[in-house]
Amino acid sequence: MRKLVYYVASTLDGFIAAPDGSADFFGLEPDLAEHLAAHWPQTLPTVAHPQFGIDRPEGRFDAVMMGRGTYDHALRQGITSPYAHLKQYVFAHSLPPATEPEVKIVSSDPVEFVRTLRHETGGDIWLCGGGHLAGQLLPEVDELVVKLNPIVIGSGVPLAARDFDPRRFTLVDTRPLASGVVILRYARPATDGTAG
């Protein structure tokens, strides 16, 4: 079965974007750019591939899920298919159908949608944001990969916007970079019937 992987940049205080949804404050240090191009090339926007020397990005994903706010950032730049190398699912209630064949606007329940999608043939599914969509899908997330940035911003879009409902993940890998960014990879623990 396909895995749902929430792969996202975060501040030390748990925000993935500023209050207005922008994320320019994260920056892209050379060591992080090198790491992304080598290990996560599919998570780079298609328009950036030439800059990173990427011809055909290969990896574990063949689909990406995003909320309306995340998609709006691309639209404001005139980009209607930000990850043209992947099948893109945009969760929004007020967008018309997309004109690009690789973009599908979804207005149904994201939890039911991802449960169906996981049983289809294909690679893993990348959840790239935003915080509200991640909050709805958190119980479905199989793997959480956080690019933890050495910055505190005080307020913004949380990693997962949801009511209090603790979810435990198991740390499976850490990769500190010289720039201070730490790549943290967590897996959802197997359900064993005990409280945790």
Phi and psi in degrees as GROMACS dihedral restraints (atoms count N, CA, C in turn):
[ dihedral_restraints ]
;  ai    aj    ak    al  type     phi  dphi    fc
    3     4     5     6     1   -67.4    20    10
    4     5     6     7     1   147.1    20    10
    6     7     8     9     1   -99.4    20    10
    7     8     9    10     1   147.9    20    10
    9    10    11    12     1   -98.4    20    10
   10    11    12    13     1   120.0    20    10
   12    13    14    15     1  -116.9    20    10
   13    14    15    16     1   116.6    20    10
   15    16    17    18     1   -89.9    20    10
   16    17    18    19     1   105.0    20    10
   18    19    20    21     1  -114.3    20    10
   19    20    21    22     1   116.8    20    10
   21    22    23    24     1  -156.4    20    10
   22    23    24    25     1   153.4    20    10
   24    25    26    27     1   -88.7    20    10
   25    26    27    28     1   143.6    20    10
   27    28    29    30     1  -142.0    20    10
   28    29    30    31     1   153.1    20    10
   30    31    32    33     1   -83.2    20    10
   31    32    33    34     1   170.6    20    10
   33    34    35    36     1   -62.2    20    10
   34    35    36    37     1   -29.1    20    10
   36    37    38    39     1   -96.3    20    10
   37    38    39    40     1    19.1    20    10
   39    40    41    42     1    84.4    20    10
   40    41    42    43     1    25.4    20    10
   42    43    44    45     1  -111.8    20    10
   43    44    45    46     1   142.7    20    10
   45    46    47    48     1  -103.7    20    10
   46    47    48    49     1    -6.7    20    10
   48    49    50    51     1  -163.0    20    10
   49    50    51    52     1   164.2    20    10
   51    52    53    54     1   -70.7    20    10
   52    53    54    55     1   170.3    20    10
   54    55    56    57     1   -56.3    20    10
   55    56    57    58     1   -30.1    20    10
   57    58    59    60     1   -86.3    20    10
   58    59    60    61     1     3.4    20    10
   60    61    62    63     1    90.7    20    10
   61    62    63    64     1    -6.1    20    10
   63    64    65    66     1   -76.9    20    10
   64    65    66    67     1   156.3    20    10
   66    67    68    69     1  -136.6    20    10
   67    68    69    70     1    19.1    20    10
   69    70    71    72     1   -62.1    20    10
   70    71    72    73     1   -24.1    20    10
   72    73    74    75     1   -66.0    20    10
   73    74    75    76     1   -17.5    20    10
   75    76    77    78     1   -66.5    20    10
   76    77    78    79     1   -39.7    20    10
   78    79    80    81     1    69.5    20    10
   79    80    81    82     1   179.1    20    10
   81    82    83    84     1  -144.6    20    10
   82    83    84    85     1    90.9    20    10
   84    85    86    87     1   -67.7    20    10
   85    86    87    88     1   152.3    20    10
   87    88    89    90     1   -54.6    20    10
   88    89    90    91     1   -39.6    20    10
   90    91    92    93     1   -69.2    20    10
   91    92    93    94     1   -33.9    20    10
   93    94    95    96     1   -70.3    20    10
   94    95    96    97     1   -43.2    20    10
   96    97    98    99     1   -58.5    20    10
   97    98    99   100     1   -42.7    20    10
   99   100   101   102     1   -63.8    20    10
  100   101   102   103     1   -42.2    20    10
  102   103   104   105     1   -63.0    20    10
  103   104   105   106     1   -45.2    20    10
  105   106   107   108     1   -63.2    20    10
  106   107   108   109     1   -45.2    20    10
  108   109   110   111     1   -63.7    20    10
  109   110   111   112     1   -35.0    20    10
  111   112   113   114     1   -81.5    20    10
  112   113   114   115     1   -37.5    20    10
  114   115   116   117     1  -112.6    20    10
  115   116   117   118     1   -25.3    20    10
  117   118   119   120     1  -135.1    20    10
  118   119   120   121     1    46.8    20    10
  120   121   122   123     1   -61.8    20    10
  121   122   123   124     1   -27.1    20    10
  123   124   125   126     1   -69.5    20    10
  124   125   126   127     1   -17.1    20    10
  126   127   128   129     1   -89.6    20    10
  127   128   129   130     1     1.0    20    10
  129   130   131   132     1   -90.9    20    10
  130   131   132   133     1   137.8    20    10
  132   133   134   135     1   -57.1    20    10
  133   134   135   136     1   144.7    20    10
  135   136   137   138     1   -54.4    20    10
  136   137   138   139     1   -39.3    20    10
  138   139   140   141     1   -62.7    20    10
  139   140   141   142     1   -22.6    20    10
  141   142   143   144     1   -89.6    20    10
  142   143   144   145     1    -7.8    20    10
  144   145   146   147     1   -57.5    20    10
  145   146   147   148     1   -44.9    20    10
  147   148   149   150     1   -59.5    20    10
  148   149   150   151     1   -37.5    20    10
  150   151   152   153     1   -60.4    20    10
  151   152   153   154     1   -31.9    20    10
  153   154   155   156     1   -99.1    20    10
  154   155   156   157     1     4.2    20    10
  156   157   158   159     1    70.2    20    10
  157   158   159   160     1    28.0    20    10
  159   160   161   162     1   -98.5    20    10
  160   161   162   163     1   123.8    20    10
  162   163   164   165     1   -91.8    20    10
  163   164   165   166     1   -64.2    20    10
  165   166   167   168     1  -126.6    20    10
  166   167   168   169     1   102.6    20    10
  168   169   170   171     1   -65.2    20    10
  169   170   171   172     1   129.0    20    10
  171   172   173   174     1  -113.5    20    10
  172   173   174   175     1   155.3    20    10
  174   175   176   177     1   163.3    20    10
  175   176   177   178     1  -161.2    20    10
  177   178   179   180     1   -84.8    20    10
  178   179   180   181     1   -18.2    20    10
  180   181   182   183     1   -95.4    20    10
  181   182   183   184     1   146.4    20    10
  183   184   185   186     1  -131.3    20    10
  184   185   186   187     1     5.3    20    10
  186   187   188   189     1  -148.0    20    10
  187   188   189   190     1   151.6    20    10
  189   190   191   192     1  -134.2    20    10
  190   191   192   193     1   140.3    20    10
  192   193   194   195     1  -116.0    20    10
  193   194   195   196     1   136.2    20    10
  195   196   197   198     1  -146.8    20    10
  196   197   198   199     1   156.1    20    10
  198   199   200   201     1   -86.3    20    10
  199   200   201   202     1   174.0    20    10
  201   202   203   204     1   -60.6    20    10
  202   203   204   205     1   -43.1    20    10
  204   205   206   207     1   -62.0    20    10
  205   206   207   208     1   -40.6    20    10
  207   208   209   210     1   -64.6    20    10
  208   209   210   211     1   -44.3    20    10
  210   211   212   213     1   -66.3    20    10
  211   212   213   214     1   -35.7    20    10
  213   214   215   216     1   -59.5    20    10
  214   215   216   217     1   -32.3    20    10
  216   217   218   219     1   -60.0    20    10
  217   218   219   220     1   -41.8    20    10
  219   220   221   222     1   -68.9    20    10
  220   221   222   223     1   -43.3    20    10
  222   223   224   225     1   -60.3    20    10
  223   224   225   226     1   -38.4    20    10
  225   226   227   228     1   -63.6    20    10
  226   227   228   229     1   -22.9    20    10
  228   229   230   231     1   -95.4    20    10
  229   230   231   232     1     7.1    20    10
  231   232   233   234     1    79.2    20    10
  232   233   234   235     1    16.4    20    10
  234   235   236   237     1  -103.6    20    10
  235   236   237   238     1   114.0    20    10
  237   238   239   240     1   -95.9    20    10
  238   239   240   241     1    -9.7    20    10
  240   241   242   243     1  -139.2    20    10
  241   242   243   244     1    79.1    20    10
  243   244   245   246     1   -64.0    20    10
  244   245   246   247     1   -29.4    20    10
  246   247   248   249     1  -123.2    20    10
  247   248   249   250     1    64.8    20    10
  249   250   251   252     1   -61.6    20    10
  250   251   252   253     1   -18.0    20    10
  252   253   254   255     1   -81.6    20    10
  253   254   255   256     1    -3.5    20    10
  255   256   257   258     1  -127.4    20    10
  256   257   258   259     1   158.1    20    10
  258   259   260   261     1   -74.9    20    10
  259   260   261   262     1   128.9    20    10
  261   262   263   264     1  -113.9    20    10
  262   263   264   265     1   129.2    20    10
  264   265   266   267     1  -115.7    20    10
  265   266   267   268     1   117.7    20    10
  267   268   269   270     1  -109.8    20    10
  268   269   270   271     1   121.6    20    10
  270   271   272   273     1   -92.6    20    10
  271   272   273   274     1   109.8    20    10
  273   274   275   276     1  -157.2    20    10
  274   275   276   277     1   145.2    20    10
  276   277   278   279     1   -97.3    20    10
  277   278   279   280     1   -15.5    20    10
  279   280   281   282     1  -121.3    20    10
  280   281   282   283     1    16.7    20    10
  282   283   284   285     1   -99.4    20    10
  283   284   285   286     1   141.1    20    10
  285   286   287   288     1   -71.7    20    10
  286   287   288   289     1   166.2    20    10
  288   289   290   291     1   -56.7    20    10
  289   290   291   292     1   144.1    20    10
  291   292   293   294     1   -72.1    20    10
  292   293   294   295     1   152.3    20    10
  294   295   296   297     1   -87.9    20    10
  295   296   297   298     1   -19.5    20    10
  297   298   299   300     1   -87.2    20    10
  298   299   300   301     1   136.6    20    10
  300   301   302   303     1   -66.1    20    10
  301   302   303   304     1   -23.8    20    10
  303   304   305   306     1   -87.7    20    10
  304   305   306   307     1    -0.3    20    10
  306   307   308   309     1  -113.3    20    10
  307   308   309   310     1   127.7    20    10
  309   310   311   312     1  -124.1    20    10
  310   311   312   313     1   124.7    20    10
  312   313   314   315     1   -85.2    20    10
  313   314   315   316     1   126.0    20    10
  315   316   317   318     1  -117.1    20    10
  316   317   318   319     1   125.6    20    10
  318   319   320   321     1  -111.2    20    10
  319   320   321   322     1     0.5    20    10
  321   322   323   324     1   -83.4    20    10
  322   323   324   325     1   177.1    20    10
  324   325   326   327     1   -61.9    20    10
  325   326   327   328     1   121.9    20    10
  327   328   329   330     1   -63.1    20    10
  328   329   330   331     1   -32.4    20    10
  330   331   332   333     1   -65.8    20    10
  331   332   333   334     1   -49.5    20    10
  333   334   335   336     1   -63.8    20    10
  334   335   336   337     1   -37.6    20    10
  336   337   338   339     1   -62.6    20    10
  337   338   339   340     1   -46.6    20    10
  339   340   341   342     1   -70.2    20    10
  340   341   342   343     1   -32.6    20    10
  342   343   344   345     1   -63.2    20    10
  343   344   345   346     1   -39.4    20    10
  345   346   347   348     1   -69.2    20    10
  346   347   348   349     1   -45.1    20    10
  348   349   350   351     1   -61.3    20    10
  349   350   351   352     1   -36.5    20    10
  351   352   353   354     1   -61.8    20    10
  352   353   354   355     1   -28.5    20    10
  354   355   356   357     1   -87.3    20    10
  355   356   357   358     1    -6.4    20    10
  357   358   359   360     1   -81.7    20    10
  358   359   360   361     1   158.1    20    10
  360   361   362   363     1   -70.6    20    10
  361   362   363   364     1   137.9    20    10
  363   364   365   366     1   153.8    20    10
  364   365   366   367     1  -177.0    20    10
  366   367   368   369     1   -81.6    20    10
  367   368   369   370     1  -174.5    20    10
  369   370   371   372     1   -69.1    20    10
  370   371   372   373     1   164.1    20    10
  372   373   374   375     1  -111.0    20    10
  373   374   375   376     1   126.7    20    10
  375   376   377   378     1   -94.9    20    10
  376   377   378   379     1   122.0    20    10
  378   379   380   381     1   -94.6    20    10
  379   380   381   382     1   113.2    20    10
  381   382   383   384     1  -104.4    20    10
  382   383   384   385     1    -5.3    20    10
  384   385   386   387     1   135.9    20    10
  385   386   387   388     1   176.4    20    10
  387   388   389   390     1   -96.0    20    10
  388   389   390   391     1  -163.4    20    10
  390   391   392   393     1   -62.9    20    10
  391   392   393   394     1   -36.5    20    10
  393   394   395   396     1   -71.3    20    10
  394   395   396   397     1   -43.1    20    10
  396   397   398   399     1   -64.6    20    10
  397   398   399   400     1   -41.6    20    10
  399   400   401   402     1   -62.6    20    10
  400   401   402   403     1   -36.9    20    10
  402   403   404   405     1   -62.3    20    10
  403   404   405   406     1   -40.3    20    10
  405   406   407   408     1   -68.7    20    10
  406   407   408   409     1   -36.3    20    10
  408   409   410   411     1   -94.6    20    10
  409   410   411   412     1    -2.5    20    10
  411   412   413   414     1   -51.9    20    10
  412   413   414   415     1   -42.2    20    10
  414   415   416   417     1   -64.4    20    10
  415   416   417   418     1   -17.8    20    10
  417   418   419   420     1   -93.5    20    10
  418   419   420   421     1   -10.7    20    10
  420   421   422   423     1   -70.5    20    10
  421   422   423   424     1   124.6    20    10
  423   424   425   426     1   -88.2    20    10
  424   425   426   427     1   -32.1    20    10
  426   427   428   429     1  -142.3    20    10
  427   428   429   430     1   137.9    20    10
  429   430   431   432     1  -120.5    20    10
  430   431   432   433     1   117.9    20    10
  432   433   434   435     1  -117.9    20    10
  433   434   435   436     1   114.7    20    10
  435   436   437   438     1  -113.6    20    10
  436   437   438   439     1   124.3    20    10
  438   439   440   441     1   -88.8    20    10
  439   440   441   442     1    92.2    20    10
  441   442   443   444     1   -79.8    20    10
  442   443   444   445     1   113.5    20    10
  444   445   446   447     1   -95.0    20    10
  445   446   447   448     1   141.3    20    10
  447   448   449   450     1   -78.7    20    10
  448   449   450   451     1    64.2    20    10
  450   451   452   453     1  -146.4    20    10
  451   452   453   454     1   145.5    20    10
  453   454   455   456     1  -120.3    20    10
  454   455   456   457     1   129.4    20    10
  456   457   458   459     1  -115.9    20    10
  457   458   459   460     1   -12.7    20    10
  459   460   461   462     1    90.9    20    10
  460   461   462   463     1   -41.3    20    10
  462   463   464   465     1  -158.4    20    10
  463   464   465   466     1   163.4    20    10
  465   466   467   468     1   156.0    20    10
  466   467   468   469     1  -156.0    20    10
  468   469   470   471     1   -84.7    20    10
  469   470   471   472     1   119.1    20    10
  471   472   473   474     1   -71.8    20    10
  472   473   474   475     1   157.4    20    10
  474   475   476   477     1   -52.0    20    10
  475   476   477   478     1   -41.8    20    10
  477   478   479   480     1  -148.7    20    10
  478   479   480   481     1   105.9    20    10
  480   481   482   483     1   -83.0    20    10
  481   482   483   484     1   110.9    20    10
  483   484   485   486     1  -162.8    20    10
  484   485   486   487     1   165.5    20    10
  486   487   488   489     1   -66.3    20    10
  487   488   489   490     1   163.0    20    10
  489   490   491   492     1   -58.6    20    10
  490   491   492   493     1   119.3    20    10
  492   493   494   495     1  -166.1    20    10
  493   494   495   496     1    82.7    20    10
  495   496   497   498     1   -56.1    20    10
  496   497   498   499     1   134.0    20    10
  498   499   500   501     1  -127.1    20    10
  499   500   501   502     1   123.6    20    10
  501   502   503   504     1   -96.2    20    10
  502   503   504   505     1   138.4    20    10
  504   505   506   507     1  -122.9    20    10
  505   506   507   508     1   155.9    20    10
  507   508   509   510     1  -104.9    20    10
  508   509   510   511     1   126.2    20    10
  510   511   512   513     1   -69.2    20    10
  511   512   513   514     1   126.3    20    10
  513   514   515   516     1  -117.9    20    10
  514   515   516   517     1   -16.3    20    10
  516   517   518   519     1  -164.7    20    10
  517   518   519   520     1   144.5    20    10
  519   520   521   522     1  -132.6    20    10
  520   521   522   523     1   142.6    20    10
  522   523   524   525     1  -139.4    20    10
  523   524   525   526     1    97.6    20    10
  525   526   527   528     1   -78.4    20    10
  526   527   528   529     1   139.1    20    10
  528   529   530   531     1  -108.8    20    10
  529   530   531   532     1   157.1    20    10
  531   532   533   534     1   -60.9    20    10
  532   533   534   535     1   -29.0    20    10
  534   535   536   537     1   -71.0    20    10
  535   536   537   538     1   -10.1    20    10
  537   538   539   540     1   103.0    20    10
  538   539   540   541     1   -11.5    20    10
  540   541   542   543     1   -73.3    20    10
  541   542   543   544     1   138.0    20    10
  543   544   545   546     1  -121.2    20    10
  544   545   546   547     1   124.7    20    10
  546   547   548   549     1   -89.0    20    10
  547   548   549   550     1   115.8    20    10
  549   550   551   552     1  -110.4    20    10
  550   551   552   553     1   126.3    20    10
  552   553   554   555     1  -117.7    20    10
  553   554   555   556     1   123.6    20    10
  555   556   557   558     1  -121.3    20    10
  556   557   558   559     1   150.5    20    10
  558   559   560   561     1  -118.5    20    10
  559   560   561   562     1   149.0    20    10
  561   562   563   564     1   -72.7    20    10
  562   563   564   565     1   126.2    20    10
  564   565   566   567     1   -67.0    20    10
  565   566   567   568     1   150.7    20    10
  567   568   569   570     1   -63.3    20    10
  568   569   570   571     1   140.6    20    10
  570   571   572   573     1   -71.4    20    10
  571   572   573   574     1   124.1    20    10
  573   574   575   576     1  -119.8    20    10
  574   575   576   577     1     7.1    20    10
  576   577   578   579     1    84.0    20    10
  577   578   579   580     1    -1.4    20    10
  579   580   581   582     1  -102.6    20    10
  580   581   582   583     1   156.6    20    10
  582   583   584   585     1   -73.8    20    10
  583   584   585   586     1   149.0    20    10
